[in-house]
């Protein structure tokens, strides 16, 4: 272990000394010379990010990946030692080979701009190679369309007393979310005494037998279907 730290310390001291002396070379294919690589994956699937800065014929001393220009790498591998991985990617970021990392179970927060960099320290110079930008997009799966359906079976017949409130419930589900409209005898209901609350509950206050008795219909419609239900409403007169 002590030997490991000596090697790492030697490498970074050589690297910084090379930069200070101007003896490093820096190739930057991602600095406008190459278009960003666009990668789109679905939420929960795996994302493979390639690094074109890796020379398979000349292994690098150091490989690192950064996200959104952060100063701290999310992945860093020095020579043959075990890679260091940012805690946010613990058990989800894996090195497939010398030029590809894999993010398993992609999250929405994984979306961003990634970039790799390799470093190689020689006796007289330090060579830096930057990979092209990799833009990762994580998309939510498209919901499966579902026609309207009743979450709770409506009643067929409703009875209310004169001057009381009448409440009709038409609770529906579906994808996309259905739009619900109310009708009486095929015509829209005036809203002087009527209101519709969330959950598609129709409420009419101070009901009157002659005006409010009859056939009420709730109609639920979305892009893949429609659903209707008729309520037979009777308003009883007071004795």
N, C-alpha and C positions, 0 to 999 in steps of 0.2 A: 504493500500500500504506500509506504514511504517513497518507494521508487517511482510509483505512479505520479505522486505529487511533484517529484523532482522533474519528471519528463514534461508534465503540463506546465510547470513554472518555466522551464527552459524554452518550451515552444512559444509561449506568450511573450517572454522577454525578447526572444529572437524576432518575433513578429513586430512588436512595437519598435524595436531598435531598427528594423529594416525600414519601417515607415518613416521614422525620424531621419534616417540617412538618405531617404529617397531611393532606396535600392529595391523597392517593391514594384511589381507589375500588377495592373488591375484591369481585367477584362470585364466589361459590363454589357452583356447582350440585352439586358432588360432596360437599359437606360434610353429607350426610344428607338433602338436599332431593331428590336424584335417586338411584334405586337403581343399583348398579354394573352396568355392561354386561358380560355374560358372553360370552366368545369361546372356542370349543373348536376346536382344529385337530389334525390328525394329525401325528405325528412326521415331519419332512422336508417338510411342505407349507408354504404361505405363510400368514401371518397379517396381516390388515389391521386397524389400530387407528385408529378415527375420533376426532377431537377436536371436541367440541361447543362449545368455547370460542372457536372461530374465527368471526369475523363476515366472511362473504364480501364484504359491502358496505363493510367498513371494514378494510382490511388492517392487520395488527399489525406493530409494529416488531420484536418478538421472539417466537419460538415455541420452546418447549422441552418435552421429554418426560423424565419421571423414572420410575424403577422401584423399587418397594418402599420408597418414602419416602426414597430416597437423596438426599444433599445435592448430589451431582454428577449433572447430567442426562446421559442416554444420547444425546440428540439436542438440538441447539440451532441455530436459524437466526436470524440477525440481518439484517433488511431484505433486500436483494438479494444478500448475500454468500453464498458457498458454505457449506453447513451443516457443523457440526462433529459427528462421530459417534464415540461411545465405541469404543475399539479392539476390545472384545468383539463388536461388531456390524459390524466392518469388512467392507464389500462385501456385507453381508446386510440392512442397514437402508436403506430408500429412501423418499423423499418422493414420494407419488403425486400429491397436489395440496396446496393450502393447509391442508386439514383432515384428511388421512389419511397415515399412514406404513405401510410394509409391511416385515415381517420375513420374509425368504425362507429356506427350508430350516429351519423351526423345530426347535430343539433342546429337550431336556428342561429344560435350564437356563434357557430363555427363559420358562418358566412363571412367573407372578408378577402383581403388581398395578401397572398403569401409570397415569400421569396426565399430562395436558398442561396447559400454562399459557401464556397470551399476555400480553404487556405492550405498552402503548402510551403513549408519553410525549407530553404536550401542553405548551403554554406555561405552564399553571397547575397541572396535575395529572398524575399517572401512573395509568393504568388497568390493573388486573390482572384477568384472567378465568381461573378455574380450570375445567378440564373435569371431567366425571364420572369416577369410577374405572372403569378397564377391567381386568377380571380375565381373564388369558389362561391357558388350560389346554392342555397339550400331551399328547396321548394316544398310546400305542403302538398300531400297527395290530393288529387281532385276528389271531392265527395261524390258518392254514388247517388244519382238522382232517385228520389223516392216520391211517388204520388201521395197526395193527402190521405191521412188515415186518422181515425178517432183514437185519441189517447184515453178517452173515457166515453163509453157508449151513452149518447144522449137519450133523454126520456122522450116518449112519443106523445104523451098527453100530460098537460100541466093545468092545474086548477089554482086559481088565486081568488081572494075575496076583494070585493069592491073597496076602493080607496087604499088598498095595500100596494106594495111594490111587487112587480112581476120580474122574475129572474130566469133567464134561459141561458144555459151553458153549452157551448159548442167548442170543446177542447180538441184541437187537431194538431198533428205533427206532419212532417214531410221535409224533403230536401229538393230544391230550396224551400225555405219556410213559406207555407201557403199564406195567401191573403184571404181574409174572411170578410164576407159582406152579409148583411141581414136584409131580409125582405118580408113584407106582409102582403099576402095575396098577389105576389109577383111584383110589387112596387116597393121602392125604397122607403124606409121608415123615417118619418119626420122626427127630428131630435129635440122638439120642445120639452118633452118629458122623458125621452129615451137617451141612454148613453151606453157606450161599449167600453168595457174596461179591459186591461191586459188579460190574456187568456180567453178572449172572445166571449165574454159574458155580456149579454144584452139585459139591461135593466130599465124598466119603465115604472115610473112612480105614479102614485095616485090613480090606479087603473079604474077604468069605467067599463061596465059590461058591454054597452052598445059599440063603443069605439075600439076597445082593446081585445075583445074575443076574436078568435079566427085562426087562420093558418099562417104560421111564421116559418120562414126557411132560412137556414144558414148555408151559405155557399162557400166552399174552400177551394181555391185554385192555385196551382203553381205551374211551372213550365212543362211538367210531365203528366199532369192529370187534374181531376176535379172531383169534389165530393159534396153531396148535398144531404140535408136532413130537414124534415118537416115536423114542426111541433103543432099539435092541436091544443089551442089555449081556450080555456073557459073561465070567464070572470063571473063569480057568483054575486048576486045582489044581496045587499044587507036586508035583514028582516025589518 
